[in-house]
Amino acid sequence: MAEKVVFYHAGCPVCVDAEQRFAGALDKNLYQVEVVHLGEQPARLDEAERAGVASVPALVMDGAVYHINHGADLSALR
């Protein structure tokens, strides 16, 4: 069974590039990637924060948060 990974972003060019490069590069046989656009799904901001996301783009995998570059702080999305 594939492990679930969540990629959070806000739709900015940095986020879209990171989605294509990182989330798109994961082996689909090993990882089930859910992409969450926080600009379109603001109700999931609390979820992202609970997972440890401080800024986007960020990838949450195995309970660890990997912040990729720095597009926007979560506080700027509220």
N, C-alpha and C positions, 0 to 999 in steps of 0.2 A: 504494500500500500504506500502511495506517495505521501511524503511529509508536506504538511501545509506551511506555506510561507506567505506572509502578507507584505506587499509593497505599498507604502503610503506615499502619496505625492499631492501636489497642489496644481498641477497642470502647467507650470512654468517651463520654459525651454530646458532648464537644467534637469527638472524632474522627468520630462518626456525623454530626454537623452538617456538618463539613468535607467528609466524603465526599459528602454530598448536594449541597452548594453548589459545591464545586470539581470533584471527579471527575465528578459528574453533569452539570456544565455544559460539559464538553469535547465538541466536535463528534465524534461517533462515526465520521464519514467520514474524519477526520484522525487520530484517536487511538484506539488500542486500550488501554483502561484495565484493568489488573489490580489488584484490591483484595486486599491481604494483611492479614489480622487477625492481628497478632503474638501476641495472647493465645491464639489457637487454633492458630497455626502457629509455635511458638517456634523450630523448627529453622531458620526463615528470619531470625532475629535477626542472625546473622553476615553474611548477604547484605545486609541493610539497612545494617548498620554499614559494610561495604565500599563501599556506594554513597554513604556520607557522611551517612546519617541519624543525627542525634544525639537527636532527640525526635520523638514522634508527636503529631498527625498530620503526615505529610510526603508530598510528591509528588516523585517522581524523573522528570525529563523531560529529554531531550537530554543526559544525563550530569550535570545540575545538580539539586541538592536544594532544594526549596522547603518550608521549615518553616512550617506554618500554625498560628498560635496556639501554645500549649504545653500538651499534655495530659499527657505523661509522658516522662521520659528513658528511653532504651533500657536503661540500667543498672537501672532499676526493674522492667523486664520480665524480667530474667534470674533 
